[in-house]
Amino acid sequence: MISFEGPKVVLGISVSALSTELKSLDIIGEVLPEGEVNDFTSKGDTCSFKVKGGVSIHLEKDLENLTEGMILRLNTVAPSPVKFSLEVIAADHSQGSTCYVRSDADLNPFTRMMVEPALNSLFKKMAEGMVNRFPTSP
């Protein structure tokens, strides 16, 4: 497994409130970058979307493997072409919370070279989307 980690950002929402917000996977669709991701849908504990290039990603909540600080974990399910997890890690902060997105992916070295730039870009834009959605007070 290869780990990827997005930038840490400060959000104007508590960890508890953020965890509540993320119970509905619709919020994931709101912070995914437009233009790079489209056709987002969610239903219950699953969501799916297409990334640039037409690859469909299907994710399902994993409530059994949450670790300390992890408020959401999603795992790919068929027919996603790559096996990976998408995790949201958060901690309390004086302005609300700090948060970042991380992933463990089952990739060979060749596939890693292809997807690493795209994942790093996606995580950076998701962090920006979270900051826009939950800004800190000025």
Order of alpha helices (4+ residues) and beta strands (2+ residues): beta-beta-alpha-alpha-beta-beta-beta-beta-beta-beta-alpha
